[in-house]
């Protein structure tokens, strides 16, 4: 930024804020204006581009505490001062500014202490040039204003099977340019989860940070197992006699050998039996296998089985299993 700009431009007016605006309100105002005038949203609009540069320039100065202080000091000196190109060392063109410090000192030539005074105001070392320090430096960002612009993110989608989601795997996807790239699927990824690949998106238009690739994962359902956090759930049918008398049954595991579970006598339908450590294994921990038993009712009975059940019906306890339900329903 040329030093004269700080005399000529009212950055507070450009942003539409007061001189005592807080940092939070300043940032809020700038973001609103930047979204409105950003070149990506106003393709081919030269006026919007110019306005974007203007508000970015203003914000880059006012958002920096030191630059804002310097700016306020310079503006307070009055807009009549003019900086012109000078001789060697850049000192010959500060006539108007230095004249304010030279009045009453009995001479027309600038003395060393005059330079000390003015550069102390600007927090510069004696003899420093305006283009090399904080005062007058460019700030990066869109064509040199407002800080570097981050590249945009790229969204990708992939569908994986249930086993891959639980165990994790490195897969290949095709990028927008047609080239394949690798994605590490972590163990325990869930359906709908997003995986972010830092710096793999579109590049910044002005040398800033590249965007990310965001991969949204869909998981195909398993015919037997479902996820419950890090736990795996499976529904296991048992017979009436197994539930009533007790039994040892086999329960499947995901990708492994079946395990044996003991069903206690009198186990009701819906009871959950737990197998420790046979769920989803991740770096954060390992879940369990939760086997929910369901009493299977036979759909076909031969004559002998029917007669045996009828005899049992005559002998079974004469209690109504729905009595407590009815009582609670009546309140």
Beta strands, then each sheet from edge to edge (+ up, - down):
strand 1: 141-142
strand 2: 145-146
strand 3: 154-160
strand 4: 169-174
strand 5: 180-185
strand 6: 194-197
strand 7: 213-219
strand 8: 226-228
strand 9: 231-238
strand 10: 247-253
strand 11: 256-263
strand 12: 272-275
strand 13: 281-282
strand 14: 285-286
strand 15: 289-295
sheet 1: 1+ 2-
sheet 2: 3+ 7+ 6-
sheet 3: 4+ 5-
sheet 4: 8+ 9- 15- 12+
sheet 5: 10+ 11-
sheet 6: 13+ 14-
end
